[in-house]
Amino acid sequence: MKYAKGTLLTLKGWKENYKVVGKWHDACVLASEDPRDTEIVMYTESEIEEEIAAGRIAII
């Protein structure tokens, strides 16, 4: 599945919402919606699918 820029995801382990803000090679770049959090997270589309299947990520 392709994840468009702006797609919102919840990372359940961190209990935070992240937004797809771009791509880096084959990975989606996710940024926290919390303005105090300046870190990013990168997942490939297949990793996102695996995390969704395992219940660790949800699409909002």
TORDO-705945 format. One record per residue (C-alpha): residue in one letter; y, x, z. Coordinates in steps of 0.2 Angstrom, whole numbers, plus 5000, padded with zeros to 4 digits. Layout:
! TORDO-705945
AYXZ
...
END
This chain:
! TORDO-705945
M500050005000
K501850064996
Y503050065010
A504850035004
K506350105012
G506949995026
T505149935031
L505049915050
L503549975060
T503149975078
L502250125085
K501250045099
G500850195109
W502750245110
K503250055111
E504650095099
N505250025082
Y505350145067
K506150115050
V505550205034
V507050295029
G506350405014
K504950505008
W504550695009
H503250744996
D501850625000
A502350565017
C503450425023
V504850485034
L505150365049
A506650365060
S506850275077
E507950125078
D508550195095
P510150295091
R509850415105
D508150465097
T508550595084
E506750645080
I505850585065
V503950545062
M503050575046
Y501450485040
T500650485023
E500350305017
S498450325020
E498850385038
I499950225041
E498550115034
E497250205046
E498450175061
I498649995056
A496849965055
A496550045072
G497949935080
R499150085084
I500450035071
A501049855066
I502249805052
I503649705059
END
